[in-house]
Amino acid sequence: QVQLVESGGGSVQPGGSLRLSCEASRITFTRYIMAWYRQPPGKQRELVAGITSGGATNYADSVRGRFTISRDNAKNQVYLQMNSLKFEDTAVYYCNARDYSVYWGQGTQVTVSS
């Protein structure tokens, strides 16, 4: 079955950076819009950023200018470069693949603390 496997989460101080990766398997990767969502503690899951197979991107207002989503269609991978991290970026981050079907990764924890 389809697998989305995230990596790269961890703990970082405010102002720091992290890079998340998501590797997809058993899908025709270029058919899918790829996205990153996050779920902060006690809150609902929210869209962080999305990218089409052609490279068009969109971002949540809260991360625009700090986060960059990219993808490597040859490697079936999508990335989220997170810079200038803030306390409020603390969340479980999920990789998402969407076409006619929707798939989710298991999530990776990002904690921003001093």
Salt bridges, closest charged atoms under 4 A:
GLU46 OE2 - ARG38 NE 2.71
ASP61 OD1 - ARG64 NH1 2.58
ASP89 OD1 - ARG38 NH1 2.90
ASP89 OD2 - ARG66 NH1 2.76
ASP99 OD2 - ARG31 NH2 2.62
